[in-house]
């Protein structure tokens, strides 16, 4: 069999919890469109988990994530059907939350831009003078790093770096190394929070999810310019688990189940939608969004998105 190339950054077993026979209602919030699509075709990128190793196949990490998702799937199914789970089962949910929080395209894009800036600054220092560049190049040649690379005049190299004619790309292998190195500590931080289930009443509508479904928010914004983080007190984590079930975690927060009415569910949905990069997912088109002033159905929500897009296109927002 060939190697897997299309890698889901949001697991299919999780998306299927919000689907009907693996078909999910998908809203594109950047195009203000919607469609019903297979969960096979959303929240995925080519070679997202690809690694570079002499000892392992390039899809070894993707295979490992697949094994975890195979164990996670029955836990999600039990929760979606209203069943109880054990403490060990809940550890699977926290692991899922941790992985989704760190392993996503938006964070990778941010980190790639940061790495590109750092590497360009390093190149700017190395090429600050012709003598410094020639010393660096001579060392690279001695160590075999410049074999087969033609000489380029210093002036051309310096000018190209100053213009930033190229982007120094962070590989998926580098991203995976960073993500794996931080996910354990993040899961430990998540485990220190007090978690409560948010259960939608039969008349409350349904929860939605998205392509970045772990929503970190200030409970009350801290004074000053402190960046938000998962280890900070005064923050909450919202995570939709299934169409009728959500999860909220706070430090020293409540642990009793919340019986959520229509406005509570719709307010939860607002947080999830605000955290989306591009796609919002739901079981069908009957969900609502509450912006603390007005309740919107999906049609009204899309009309509002189109209005925002028109404003941005006209240079007014």
C-alpha positions in Angstrom: 0.0 0.0 0.0 1.2 3.6 -0.7 1.8 6.1 2.0 -1.1 8.2 3.3 -0.7 11.7 1.9 -4.0 13.5 2.8 -3.7 14.1 6.6 -6.6 15.4 8.8 -5.5 18.1 11.3 -9.0 17.6 12.8 -9.6 13.9 13.2 -12.4 12.3 11.1 -13.6 10.3 14.1 -14.3 13.7 15.8 -15.9 15.3 12.8 -18.1 12.2 12.3 -19.6 12.9 15.7 -21.1 16.0 14.1 -22.0 14.2 10.8 -24.9 12.1 9.5 -23.4 9.0 7.8 -20.1 10.9 7.4 -21.8 13.8 5.7 -21.3 17.1 7.5 -22.8 20.6 7.0 -19.9 22.9 6.3 -20.0 26.7 6.3 -17.1 28.6 4.7 -17.0 31.8 6.7 -14.5 33.5 4.3 -16.7 33.0 1.3 -20.1 33.1 3.1 -21.2 29.8 1.5 -22.3 26.4 2.7 -22.5 22.9 1.5 -22.9 19.3 2.7 -19.7 17.4 2.2 -18.0 14.2 3.3 -15.8 14.3 6.4 -13.1 12.8 4.2 -12.7 16.1 2.4 -12.5 18.7 5.1 -9.9 19.8 7.7 -7.1 18.1 6.0 -3.8 19.1 4.2 -1.4 17.1 2.0 1.5 15.7 4.0 0.5 17.7 7.1 2.2 15.1 9.4 5.0 14.1 7.1 8.4 13.4 8.8 11.9 13.0 7.5 13.7 10.0 9.1 16.2 7.3 8.0 14.6 4.8 10.4 10.9 5.5 9.9 8.5 5.9 6.9 7.5 9.4 6.2 3.9 8.7 7.3 4.9 7.1 10.6 3.5 10.0 12.6 0.3 10.0 10.7 0.0 6.3 11.4 0.6 6.9 15.1 -2.1 9.6 15.2 -4.4 7.1 13.4 -3.9 4.5 16.2 -4.8 7.1 18.8 -7.9 8.1 16.9 -8.9 4.4 16.7 -9.0 4.4 20.5 -10.6 7.8 20.8 -13.5 7.0 18.5 -15.5 4.8 20.8 -15.1 7.3 23.6 -16.5 10.1 21.4 -19.3 7.8 20.3 -20.3 6.9 23.8 -20.4 10.6 24.8 -22.5 11.6 21.7 -25.0 8.9 22.7 -25.3 10.2 26.3 -23.2 7.5 27.9 -20.9 7.9 30.9 -17.1 7.6 30.5 -14.3 6.7 32.9 -11.5 8.9 34.1 -9.2 7.1 31.7 -11.7 7.7 28.9 -11.7 11.4 29.8 -7.9 11.5 29.4 -8.5 10.7 25.7 -10.6 13.8 25.4 -8.0 16.0 27.1 -5.4 14.5 24.7 -7.6 15.4 21.8 -8.0 18.9 23.1 -4.2 19.3 23.5 -3.4 18.0 20.1 -6.0 20.2 18.4 -4.7 23.2 20.3 -1.1 22.9 19.1 -1.4 20.9 15.8 -3.2 23.1 13.4 -2.4 25.2 10.2 -2.9 28.6 11.8 -0.3 28.0 14.5 2.0 26.5 11.9 1.7 29.6 9.7 2.4 31.9 12.6 5.5 29.8 13.6 6.7 29.6 10.0 6.5 33.4 9.7 8.4 33.8 13.0 11.1 31.3 11.8 11.4 33.1 8.5 12.0 36.4 10.2 14.6 34.9 12.5 16.5 33.2 9.7 16.4 36.3 7.5 17.9 38.3 10.4 20.6 35.7 10.8 21.4 35.9 7.1 21.5 39.7 7.3 24.1 39.5 10.0 26.2 36.8 8.1 26.1 39.0 5.0 26.6 42.3 6.7 30.1 42.6 5.2 31.8 40.8 2.3 34.6 39.6 4.6 32.2 38.0 7.1 30.2 36.3 4.3 33.4 34.9 2.8 34.5 33.5 6.1 31.2 31.9 6.6 31.2 30.5 3.1 34.7 29.1 3.5 33.6 27.3 6.7 30.6 25.8 4.9 32.8 24.5 2.1 35.3 22.9 4.5 32.4 21.0 6.1 30.9 19.9 2.8 27.7 22.0 3.0 28.4 24.0 -0.2 29.2 21.0 -2.5 27.8 21.4 -6.0 26.5 24.9 -5.2 27.7 27.5 -7.7 29.4 30.7 -6.5 27.1 33.8 -6.5 28.6 37.3 -6.2 28.3 38.7 -2.7 26.5 41.8 -3.9 23.7 39.7 -5.5 23.3 37.6 -2.3 23.3 40.7 -0.1 20.7 42.5 -2.3 18.5 39.5 -2.5 18.4 39.1 1.3 17.7 42.8 1.8 14.8 42.5 -0.6 13.6 39.3 1.0 13.3 37.7 -2.4 12.7 34.2 -0.9 10.9 32.6 2.0 12.7 30.2 4.3 10.1 27.4 4.8 9.7 25.5 8.0 9.2 21.8 7.1 6.4 19.6 8.4 9.1 17.6 10.2 10.2 20.7 12.2 6.6 21.6 13.0 5.9 18.1 14.2 9.0 18.2 16.5 7.9 21.4 18.1 4.3 20.2 18.5 5.3 16.9 20.1 7.7 18.7 22.5 4.9 20.9 23.9 1.8 18.8 23.8 2.5 16.8 27.0 3.0 19.9 29.1 -0.2 21.4 27.6 -2.2 18.3 28.4 -0.9 18.4 32.0 -2.0 22.1 32.2 -5.4 21.1 30.8 -5.8 18.4 33.4 -5.3 21.0 36.2 -8.5 22.8 35.1 -11.9 22.1 36.6 -14.1 20.8 33.7 -17.9 20.8 33.4 -20.1 19.2 30.7 -22.5 21.6 28.9 -25.5 19.6 27.8 -28.0 21.1 25.4 -31.6 20.8 26.3 -33.8 19.1 23.7 -35.2 22.5 22.6 -31.8 24.3 22.7 -30.5 23.5 19.2 -27.1 22.1 18.6 -23.4 22.8 19.1 -21.2 23.5 16.1 -17.5 22.8 15.7 -14.9 24.2 13.3 -11.4 23.8 11.9 -9.9 25.2 15.1 -12.3 24.0 17.8 -10.3 24.6 21.0 -11.4 28.0 22.1 -9.2 29.8 24.7 -10.8 32.9 26.1 -10.3 35.4 28.9 -13.0 35.2 31.6 -12.2 38.7 32.5 -9.4 40.3 30.4 -6.2 40.8 32.4 -5.0 44.4 32.7 -2.0 45.3 30.5 -0.7 43.5 27.5 -0.4 40.0 28.9 -0.8 37.5 26.0 -3.4 34.8 26.7 -2.1 31.3 27.4 -3.4 27.9 28.5 -1.5 28.1 31.8 -3.0 31.4 32.9 -5.7 31.8 35.6 -8.7 33.8 34.5 -9.0 31.9 31.3 -11.6 29.4 30.0 -11.4 26.7 27.4 -14.5 25.9 25.4 -14.6 22.7 23.3 -17.6 21.2 21.4 -17.7 17.4 21.8 -20.9 16.5 20.0 -24.0 18.2 18.7 -25.6 18.1 22.1 -22.5 18.2 24.3 -19.8 20.8 25.0 -17.0 21.1 27.5 -15.7 24.1 29.5 -12.6 24.2 31.6 -11.4 26.8 34.1 -8.9 27.0 36.9 -10.8 26.6 40.2 -14.0 26.6 38.2 -17.3 24.7 38.7 -17.6 21.0 37.9 -21.3 20.5 37.9 -23.0 19.9 34.5 -24.6 22.9 32.9 -28.1 22.4 31.5 -27.8 24.7 28.5 -30.8 26.5 26.9 -31.0 27.9 23.4 -29.1 31.1 24.3 -26.3 29.2 26.2 -25.8 26.9 23.2 -25.9 29.7 20.7 -23.4 31.7 22.8 -21.1 28.7 22.9 -21.4 28.6 19.1 -20.3 32.2 18.8 -17.1 31.4 20.6 -16.4 28.4 18.3 -17.2 30.4 15.1 -15.0 33.3 16.2 -12.2 30.8 16.6 -12.6 29.3 13.2 -10.0 29.8 10.5 -12.3 29.2 7.6 -14.7 26.3 8.1 -17.5 25.8 10.6 -19.1 22.3 10.8 -22.5 21.2 12.1 -24.9 18.2 11.9 -27.3 20.3 9.8 -28.3 23.9 9.2 -30.6 24.3 12.3 -28.0 25.8 14.6 -28.1 29.3 16.1 -25.6 31.9 17.1 -26.0 34.5 19.8 -23.8 37.6 19.8 -25.1 38.8 23.2 -27.5 41.1 21.5 -29.4 39.0 19.0 -30.1 35.4 18.1 -29.2 34.4 14.5 -30.1 31.3 12.5 -27.7 30.1 9.9 -29.2 32.1 7.0 -29.1 35.3 9.1 -25.6 34.5 10.2 -24.4 34.1 6.5 -26.1 37.4 5.6 -24.1 39.1 8.3 -20.9 37.5 7.1 -21.6 38.7 3.6 -22.1 42.2 4.9 -18.8 42.1 6.7 -17.1 40.8 3.5 -18.6 43.6 1.4 -17.4 46.2 4.0 -13.9 44.8 3.8 -13.8 44.7 0.0 -14.9 48.4 -0.1 -12.1 49.3 2.3 -14.3 50.3 5.1 -13.4 47.7 7.7 
